Amino acid sequence: MIIPTLQIIISVALIILILVQERSSGLSGILGGGGEVYSQRRGLEKGFFGLTVVLVIVFAVLSLLNFVF
């Protein structure tokens, strides 16, 4: 019962993080980084990206555990 609850919490967090990272109107647009052709992630945006990757991995592991058990 704990694994599905954790999956729901992580999925909501992932949705929020992905929406914040949207290039045109997300955090990069707020901080003035929306007009470049190529920009490197810096600061808070880089942290959000790293957290998103970690949460995706945790979500995948929980999904496999849920499938096995």
C-alpha positions, 0 to 999 in steps of 0.5 A, spaced: 500 500 500 505 504 501 508 503 494 502 506 490 502 512 495 509 514 493 508 513 486 502 518 486 506 523 490 512 522 486 508 523 479 505 529 482 512 532 483 514 530 477 508 534 473 510 540 477 517 540 476 516 538 468 511 544 468 516 549 471 521 547 466 517 549 460 522 553 456 517 558 453 513 560 459 517 556 465 522 558 470 527 560 464 522 565 461 521 568 468 529 569 469 530 572 462 532 566 458 527 564 453 530 568 447 536 564 446 537 559 441 542 555 446 542 556 453 546 552 458 542 550 465 544 554 471 542 555 478 535 553 480 533 551 473 539 546 473 537 543 480 530 542 478 533 538 472 537 534 476 531 533 481 527 531 475 532 526 473 532 523 480 525 522 481 524 519 474 529 514 476 525 513 483 519 512 480 521 507 475 524 503 481 518 503 485 514 501 478 518 495 478 517 493 485 510 494 485 510 489 479 514 484 482 510 484 489 
